[in-house]
Amino acid sequence: MKNCLPLHESIFCAGQTRLIMQAKFHLSYASDLHRLLETLLYIEAGKDLFGWYGLLRNQGLDASYYMIENFYTDEETIVYRSHEDDLYGQWQMESGHGNELVRNPLSEAMRHELEHLQSRFIHDWLFFDGDPLAQNECMDYTSHHLPLYAANIHLKKLARMSSSDRIWEHHSAGFDENVLEFLHKHRTLRHPVSPGAAN
């Protein structure tokens, strides 16, 4: 996309229609006592949600794109998630009937939109240990006695987040806590099926 807009004013093109999609996000970070870094970004499109979720695990950031179909209806909720952090690769679908590998269920326009949002979100909020461009931020973390994880929140952003017992949290206006709770409960984010050829 050529549009370079704030996260909350991202534009998604669906055919000839241009819609303003409000991106909402949540971050949690904790000291080495809790070893926590969690990020959640999503946009609402009618009854469905599309987004990106990352959770610190085994010294790395376990991240994936996802789609939650029928989240805002009484119909059966179906979850799709990318394998690892590969937006354009194979996806997994989970419903009440079980898990299966499927081809990417997102339209090309939505893929580009999520890619744009995730890139902008990471640029605005995160830096990565081992990135040569982040050496100064890594030293700042050390000077503040904060542990460095594979992914970390910019110190200037961290200073503006609410904190309690060395746990920092922040979410955007209008963020739906039910989305985070749903993803916490949903087992596909923790136990994906083995990759293979989708039908």
C-alpha positions as CSV (number, residue, x, y, z in Angstrom):
1,M,0.0,0.0,0.0
2,K,1.2,3.5,-0.8
3,N,-0.9,5.1,2.0
4,C,1.3,5.8,5.0
5,L,-1.3,6.4,7.7
6,P,-1.4,6.0,11.5
7,L,-2.4,2.6,12.7
8,H,-5.9,3.6,13.6
9,E,-6.5,5.1,10.1
10,S,-5.4,2.3,7.9
11,I,-7.2,1.9,4.6
12,F,-8.4,-1.4,3.2
13,C,-9.5,-1.7,-0.4
14,A,-12.2,-4.2,-1.1
15,G,-13.0,-4.1,-4.8
16,Q,-14.0,-0.5,-5.6
17,T,-14.9,0.2,-2.0
18,R,-12.4,2.0,0.4
19,L,-13.2,1.4,4.0
20,I,-11.6,2.9,7.1
21,M,-10.7,0.0,9.4
22,Q,-9.9,0.8,13.1
23,A,-6.9,-1.2,14.2
24,K,-6.9,-2.1,17.9
25,F,-4.1,-3.5,19.9
26,H,-2.8,-4.7,23.3
27,L,0.6,-5.2,24.8
28,S,1.8,-6.8,28.0
29,Y,5.4,-6.9,29.3
30,A,6.9,-8.2,32.5
31,S,10.3,-8.5,34.2
32,D,12.2,-11.7,34.4
33,L,10.2,-12.8,37.4
34,H,7.2,-13.3,35.1
35,R,8.9,-13.6,31.7
36,L,6.1,-12.1,29.7
37,L,5.8,-10.3,26.4
38,E,2.5,-10.5,24.6
39,T,1.2,-8.5,21.6
40,L,-2.2,-8.5,20.0
41,L,-3.3,-6.5,17.0
42,Y,-6.7,-6.9,15.2
43,I,-9.2,-5.2,12.9
44,E,-12.9,-5.8,12.7
45,A,-14.6,-6.5,9.4
46,G,-18.3,-7.1,9.9
47,K,-18.7,-10.2,12.0
48,D,-15.1,-11.4,11.6
49,L,-11.7,-10.4,13.1
50,F,-8.3,-10.4,11.4
51,G,-5.1,-9.8,13.2
52,W,-1.6,-10.7,14.5
53,Y,-0.7,-12.3,17.8
54,G,2.7,-12.8,19.4
55,L,3.7,-14.5,22.7
56,L,7.2,-14.9,24.2
57,R,8.0,-18.6,24.4
58,N,11.3,-20.5,24.7
59,Q,13.4,-17.4,24.3
60,G,11.7,-16.5,21.0
61,L,8.5,-14.7,19.9
62,D,5.9,-17.2,18.8
63,A,3.8,-15.2,16.4
64,S,1.1,-15.8,13.8
65,Y,-1.6,-14.1,11.8
66,Y,-5.2,-15.1,12.5
67,M,-8.8,-14.8,11.4
68,I,-11.7,-15.4,13.7
69,E,-14.8,-16.1,11.6
70,N,-18.3,-15.3,13.1
71,F,-16.8,-13.7,16.3
72,Y,-19.6,-11.2,16.6
73,T,-22.5,-13.6,15.9
74,D,-24.2,-16.6,17.5
75,E,-23.0,-18.8,14.6
76,E,-20.2,-21.4,15.0
77,T,-16.8,-19.6,15.5
78,I,-14.0,-20.8,13.3
79,V,-10.4,-19.8,13.8
80,Y,-7.8,-19.7,11.1
81,R,-4.1,-19.0,11.9
82,S,-0.9,-18.9,9.8
83,H,1.8,-21.4,10.5
84,E,4.5,-19.4,12.4
85,D,4.7,-15.8,11.1
86,D,4.1,-16.6,7.5
87,L,1.2,-14.6,6.2
88,Y,1.4,-16.0,2.7
89,G,2.0,-19.6,3.5
90,Q,-0.2,-22.5,4.8
91,W,-2.8,-21.9,7.5
92,Q,-4.6,-24.0,10.0
93,M,-8.4,-24.1,10.6
94,E,-10.0,-25.1,13.8
95,S,-13.7,-25.5,14.4
96,G,-16.0,-27.7,16.5
97,H,-15.3,-30.5,14.0
98,G,-11.5,-30.5,14.6
99,N,-8.3,-29.1,13.1
100,E,-7.1,-29.2,9.5
101,L,-4.5,-27.5,7.3
102,V,-6.0,-25.2,4.7
103,R,-4.9,-22.8,2.0
104,N,-4.7,-19.2,3.0
105,P,-8.3,-18.0,3.5
106,L,-7.6,-14.3,3.3
107,S,-8.2,-12.2,0.2
108,E,-5.1,-10.6,-1.4
109,A,-6.3,-7.1,-0.2
110,M,-6.6,-8.3,3.4
111,R,-3.2,-9.9,3.3
112,H,-1.6,-6.7,2.2
113,E,-3.6,-4.8,4.9
114,L,-2.5,-7.1,7.7
115,E,1.1,-7.0,6.5
116,H,1.0,-3.2,6.5
117,L,-0.6,-3.1,10.0
118,Q,1.8,-5.6,11.5
119,S,4.8,-3.8,10.0
120,R,3.7,-0.4,11.3
121,F,2.8,-1.9,14.7
122,I,6.3,-3.4,15.1
123,H,8.0,-0.3,13.9
124,D,6.1,1.8,16.5
125,W,6.2,-0.5,19.5
126,L,8.9,-3.2,19.3
127,F,12.6,-3.8,18.8
128,F,14.5,-7.1,18.6
129,D,17.5,-8.3,20.6
130,G,20.4,-8.9,18.1
131,D,19.3,-6.2,15.7
132,P,22.3,-4.0,15.0
133,L,20.0,-1.0,14.7
134,A,18.7,-1.6,18.3
135,Q,22.0,-1.6,20.1
136,N,21.3,1.6,21.9
137,E,17.9,0.5,23.1
138,C,19.4,-2.8,24.3
139,M,21.9,-0.8,26.4
140,D,19.0,1.4,27.7
141,Y,17.2,-1.7,28.9
142,T,20.3,-3.0,30.7
143,S,20.8,0.4,32.4
144,H,17.3,0.2,33.7
145,H,17.7,-3.3,34.9
146,L,15.2,-4.7,32.5
147,P,15.6,-8.2,30.9
148,L,16.1,-8.3,27.2
149,Y,13.9,-10.8,25.4
150,A,13.8,-11.8,21.7
151,A,11.3,-8.9,21.2
152,N,11.0,-5.9,23.4
153,I,8.9,-2.8,23.7
154,H,10.5,0.6,23.0
155,L,11.6,2.1,26.3
156,K,9.8,5.4,25.6
157,K,6.6,3.5,24.9
158,L,7.1,1.4,28.0
159,A,7.4,4.5,30.2
160,R,3.9,5.5,29.1
161,M,2.3,2.1,29.8
162,S,0.4,1.5,33.1
163,S,2.4,-0.8,35.4
164,S,1.9,-2.8,38.6
165,D,4.5,-5.1,40.2
166,R,6.8,-4.7,37.2
167,I,4.1,-5.7,34.8
168,W,3.3,-3.2,32.1
169,E,0.1,-3.2,30.0
170,H,-1.4,-1.0,27.4
171,H,-4.3,-1.2,25.0
172,S,-5.8,1.1,22.4
173,A,-9.1,2.8,22.8
174,G,-12.0,0.5,22.1
175,F,-9.9,-2.6,22.6
176,D,-12.2,-5.7,23.3
177,E,-10.9,-7.8,26.2
178,N,-13.0,-10.6,24.9
179,V,-10.7,-11.0,21.9
180,L,-7.7,-11.5,24.1
181,E,-9.6,-13.9,26.4
182,F,-10.7,-15.9,23.4
183,L,-7.2,-16.2,22.0
184,H,-5.9,-17.3,25.4
185,K,-8.4,-20.1,25.6
186,H,-8.1,-21.2,22.0
187,R,-5.7,-24.1,21.7
188,T,-4.6,-23.6,18.1
189,L,-2.4,-20.8,19.3
190,R,-0.6,-23.3,21.6
191,H,-0.8,-26.6,19.9
192,P,-0.9,-26.3,16.1
193,V,-1.1,-29.4,13.9
194,S,2.0,-30.5,12.0
195,P,2.6,-28.6,8.7
196,G,1.9,-30.5,5.5
197,A,0.2,-30.2,2.2
198,A,-3.3,-28.7,2.4
199,N,-6.0,-30.1,0.3
